[in-house]
Amino acid sequence: MSNWPSWLPLREELQSLTPYGAPQIGDVTQLNTNENPFSLPKEVQEKILAQIKNVVAGLNRYPDRDAVRLRSKLAGYISAQSGLNFSVENIWAANGSNEILQTIFLACGGTGRTALGFTPSYSVHPLIARTTGTRWVEGSRKKDFSINAVEAIKEIQREKPSLVFLTTPNNPSGTSTPISIITQIAQAAGEVGALLVVDEAYAEFSLEKSAVTLIGSMPHVLSSRTMSKAFAFAGVRVGYLVADPRVIDAALVTRLPYHLSALTQAAAEVAIDNSTLMQSGIDDLVSGRDLLVRGIEDAGWKALDSSANFILFSGFSKSSAEIWNEFLKRGILIRDVGLEGYLRVTVGTVAENQQFLAALQEIAQ
Ligand SMILES: Cc1ncc(COP(=O)(O)O)c(C=O)c1O
């Protein structure tokens, strides 16, 4: 039943929806949206301010519509990370990887088209499917949230989607998919004429080989990336697509002109030039993750094996909502991801992790 006024011609299939978003609660320790808890290194803050000063007088003009300098820098970053040779034609940049995902849906989804994703996974994939009129099909994961390649291939062959989504490391489980399985799924996707979109928002926290290594031999494989997590740059909103140049051209067909502001481009260019400094928190986050996993297990609960900056845990005797509330009462906001019996916590600073562990010890008693 909808509460929309009768004069508002909202599309019928959207009328049951409410705006997406995790609860925003002030004055609590925020361990709920998989952000990087470390603020930008002072040195980079200063360089960004100086760069913004350089562009501010020119803000009367539209920004570079194709963000060529930023994309070239991103290509350099991904080339260095992968040991391969990507250029500006292999990269598209947007306001967060959510916009990248929406751009792909706009280009290759829509009415009469199907998108398939292996769930539970990032809940924004089905949401964008819905808002773009794309039929969404839930593919399966095993009980431990890994992917059964045989099942996945059967699902692709049965549904014949135009888009297949695979998130690795996966959100909310934190588990990653080995490149051998991604390759098998990519082959099956190619055979039915689908693009395989590998959502690699958390790639820098993982030791698995990235799907960008497949693009050269499989042009229908796409990697969706973000600066929101390992780069600690969520507030700026920069995501990017790594893909075959023809896929990038397709994304360009549906992008809005001048979508990426001059301020965003300027700040992101500096961040990429300083990527080592920007990512200096990764090691601490990985040790923080290990500490939290041990703490959760020591308390008698179960933590999934995570390759990201968050952990999905289970094994508590009350409901997820009750345990979520117990943490909130102690000033800690974690995420109820809608999977009964599970909750997700983002790795924080040393102090935040200690606060979480202290609360956990009380709650798990
Ligand atoms: C798997 C996954 N993909 C994409 C995103 C979107 O990130 P952003 O739009 O900040 O780049 C997130 C954010 O949490 C995510 O978990």
The ligand as an ORCA input file, in Angstrom:
! r2SCAN-3c Opt
* xyz 0 1
  C      30.217     -3.628     -2.739
  C      30.056     -2.151     -2.827
  N      30.037     -1.576     -4.035
  C      29.897     -0.257     -4.177
  C      29.763      0.564     -3.072
  C      29.540      2.028     -3.317
  O      30.607      2.787     -2.989
  P      30.782      4.282     -3.494
  O      29.534      4.701     -4.192
  O      31.066      5.059     -2.260
  O      31.939      4.229     -4.431
  C      29.783      0.028     -1.790
  C      29.633      0.887     -0.610
  O      29.526      0.498      0.509
  C      29.929     -1.378     -1.664
  O      29.919     -1.975     -0.475
*
